[in-house]
């Protein structure tokens, strides 16, 4: 019910490219968000996801986040995970376009899961070096093999809890960070505040499920208010954060 109400509010606030006066955001919306090109790699994205949907193997999950609203057991079928909690076709295609558009050299992903998003980013720019962190040992092992099976060789998958890995990673510089591992306010803000030192002027942070709960909405509002943040884009399911010093501070709400 909360998310339904949030979505109605989002629809009233949101706009398309015609309500955008920032050249940077206008180009992002028109040339990336609304890009209707049928890229050949989309077939590979579908193939990766379909392989998971057909996989009846079950693995025991160690969940370090806010838990699942669907699964009541820690033993979960790969096919069910891909269907209910894996990145959707639409979102994986958008993530592919984003990486193709920005061409980030160094990407950090917090929350590999089954690697649907990881695979999309890796395909979009083979020159990107992707570090993906997954806390669950069984999920990490399965997904590493899955990525190997699809000949993805620009991903370093680390099996570690975020609290353990972030102190080691925060001194690196990242062009894109995808936060997709914990729908918890305190954890999200902690990860953001830790990694903001890793951002440069053209870095992009992407937060998953910013309307997941009241706490996540509050976390998103706090991120928007951070003095180093200049541009944010709320697309309902993802929140985009930019640090462009040449940009006037502005928050956008864009329909996809």
Buried (B, 14 or more C-beta within 10 A) or exposed (E): EEBEEBEEBBEEEBEEBEEBEBEBBBEBBEEBBBBEEEBEBBEBBEEBBEBBEEBEEBBEBBBBBBEBEEBEEEEBBBBBBBBEBBBEBEBBBBBBBBBBBBEBEBBBBBBBBBBBBBBBBBBBBEEBBBBBBBBBBBBBBBBBEBBEEBEBEBBEBBBBBBEEBBEEBBEEEBBBBBBBBBBBBEBBBBBBEBBBEBBEEEBBBBBBBBBBBEBBBEBBEBBBEBEEBBBBBBBBBBBBBBBBEEBEEBBBBBBB
